[in-house]
Amino acid sequence: MRETDQDRALLTHVGRVFSFPRTECPYTWPMANAADKLLADEVRKIAHLARLAPSAEQVESLRTELSDMLAMAASLTSADLDEVEPMTSAVEAINRLADDEPGDTLTPADIERLAPDTDPDGSIRVPRVLGDSAGA
């Protein structure tokens, strides 16, 4: 699908809550008024980009839910993060890294014996997973 000017404008509108400086964020949680909600056409466009086809009733429900999600995300811009250390994971974890030492290897005969199907020349046959059954 080719991106149009309309798509870019919609994505800019939806993404604008993340680009405002903390003091200029136009949303609060929960949304201050109905005018801050996404429009039904915007929800339909987002659904189209996500390859969804919501009913009219679902569009109204999604309009509220998506608007509230954007407002909540925007409210995070006011969080004081000056004393927060950057982190790479939500949980404390320690990676156990073993030394990279060469170990025992399988011989071609072992590999052929373990393979589910082989050709006479020793090639391993695997089922096709991509494309159609005609030529490669």
C-alpha positions in Angstrom: 0.0 0.0 0.0 1.3 3.4 -0.9 1.4 6.1 1.7 -0.7 9.2 0.7 -0.7 12.8 2.0 -3.8 11.9 3.9 -2.1 9.0 5.6 0.8 11.2 6.6 -1.5 13.8 7.9 -3.4 11.3 10.0 -0.3 9.7 11.4 1.0 13.2 12.2 -2.2 14.0 14.1 -2.1 10.7 16.0 1.6 11.0 16.7 1.5 14.7 17.7 0.9 13.8 21.4 4.4 12.4 21.5 6.2 15.3 19.9 5.1 18.2 22.2 7.4 19.5 24.8 6.2 18.6 28.3 4.7 22.1 28.9 2.7 22.2 25.6 1.1 18.7 25.6 -2.6 19.3 24.6 -4.0 16.3 26.4 -4.6 15.3 30.0 -5.7 12.0 31.4 -8.6 11.4 31.1 -9.3 13.5 28.1 -10.6 17.0 29.1 -13.4 17.1 26.5 -14.9 15.3 23.6 -13.3 17.7 21.1 -9.9 16.0 21.9 -11.1 12.6 20.7 -10.0 11.2 17.4 -12.6 11.6 14.7 -14.5 8.5 13.5 -12.9 8.9 10.0 -9.5 8.9 11.7 -10.3 5.7 13.5 -11.5 4.1 10.3 -8.3 5.2 8.6 -6.2 3.7 11.4 -8.2 0.5 11.2 -7.7 0.4 7.4 -3.9 0.8 7.9 -4.1 -2.1 10.4 -6.1 -4.1 7.9 -9.2 -4.1 10.2 -12.8 -3.5 9.3 -14.7 -2.4 12.4 -18.4 -2.0 12.4 -19.9 1.5 13.1 -20.5 0.5 16.7 -16.9 -0.7 17.1 -15.6 2.6 15.5 -17.3 4.6 18.2 -15.9 2.3 20.9 -12.4 2.4 19.4 -12.6 6.2 19.0 -13.0 6.5 22.8 -10.4 3.8 23.6 -7.8 5.0 21.2 -8.3 8.6 22.3 -7.9 7.6 25.9 -4.7 5.6 25.1 -3.2 8.6 23.4 -4.2 10.9 26.3 -2.6 8.5 28.8 0.6 8.2 26.7 0.7 12.0 26.5 0.3 12.3 30.2 3.6 10.4 30.6 5.4 13.4 29.1 4.8 15.3 32.4 6.6 12.6 34.5 9.7 13.8 36.2 12.4 11.5 35.0 15.5 13.5 36.0 16.5 11.0 38.7 15.6 7.9 36.8 18.4 5.7 35.6 18.1 4.3 32.1 17.3 0.6 32.0 17.4 -2.1 29.3 14.8 -4.4 30.9 11.7 -4.1 33.1 13.1 -6.8 35.3 16.6 -7.2 36.8 18.4 -9.9 34.9 22.0 -11.1 34.7 23.2 -12.7 31.5 25.3 -15.8 32.0 27.7 -15.7 29.1 29.8 -18.9 28.7 33.2 -18.8 27.1 33.1 -19.3 23.3 35.0 -22.6 23.2 34.9 -25.0 20.3 33.2 -28.3 21.2 32.4 -31.6 19.6 30.9 -31.4 16.1 28.8 -33.8 14.1 30.2 -35.7 11.2 28.4 -35.5 7.8 27.4 -39.2 8.3 25.9 -38.3 11.7 23.9 -35.4 10.2 22.7 -37.6 7.3 21.6 -40.3 9.9 19.6 -37.7 11.9 18.0 -36.0 8.9 14.4 -37.0 8.2 15.0 -37.3 4.4 18.1 -37.1 2.3 19.1 -37.4 -1.4 21.6 -40.0 -2.6 24.2 -37.3 -2.8 23.9 -36.6 0.9 21.8 -33.4 0.6 19.1 -33.0 3.3 15.6 -32.6 2.0 13.3 -30.1 3.8 9.7 -29.2 3.1 9.0 -26.1 1.2 7.9 -23.3 3.4 7.8 -20.3 1.1 6.4 -19.8 -2.4 4.3 -22.1 -4.5 5.1 -25.7 -5.4 6.3 -24.8 -8.9 10.0 -24.1 -9.4 12.2 -22.0 -7.1 
